[in-house]
Amino acid sequence: MQYLVGGHNGAGRVNLSRDTVAAALKKARELLQEGYMDVRICTPRGQILLPDEFDKLEA
């Protein structure tokens, strides 16, 4: 199962896949720290989560 992590900055959009929840959360938080906007995680079931919803994955 793959989690997709995406976001954009002035240079363009990035979409990355991660195998685990922990890896997806780590990459999403890294993108936020690097100034990326519109950072999202898409779960294997197609649910789209925004940064204020990331804690739902940790529960």
N, C-alpha and C positions, 0 to 999 in steps of 0.2 A: 504494500500500500504506500502511496506517495502523498506527501503533503507538498503543496505548491506555495511558495513564498514570492510575493511580488511587491514592487514599489517603483517609484520614478524619481529622478533628480534632473538637473539641468542638462545632463548628457543623454538622457533617454530613460527607457523602461528596462527593468531587469525582472526576469522570472526564473526562479530556481526551484529545483525539487529536492526534498529531504525525505529520508526513510522513516524518521521517528518524530514524534511530537516534540521531544526535547530539542532535537536538531532544528526543527522548523521554528520553534520559539527563539532559540539562540540566534539564528540567522535573521529573523524578523527584528529582533531587538538591536542587532548590529546595524541593520539598515536604518532603523530609526536614529540611532546614535550618529550615523554618518550623514544625517540630514535628508534621507529619502522621504518622500511624501507619499501618501496614499498606500501605505504598507498594509498588505493583507495576507492572510493565510487561508488557503483553500484546503479543506480536509478531504480525505479520500471519498467521502460521501457527498461532496459538492457544497458543503457549508462554507460560506465566506465569512471570515472573522476579521474585524478591524481591531486596532491596538487596544481599545478599551474592553474588548471581549476576549483577549488572549487568555485571561485567567480561567475561562471556561475549559480550555484545553488542559490546564494544570490540575483541575479538580478530579 
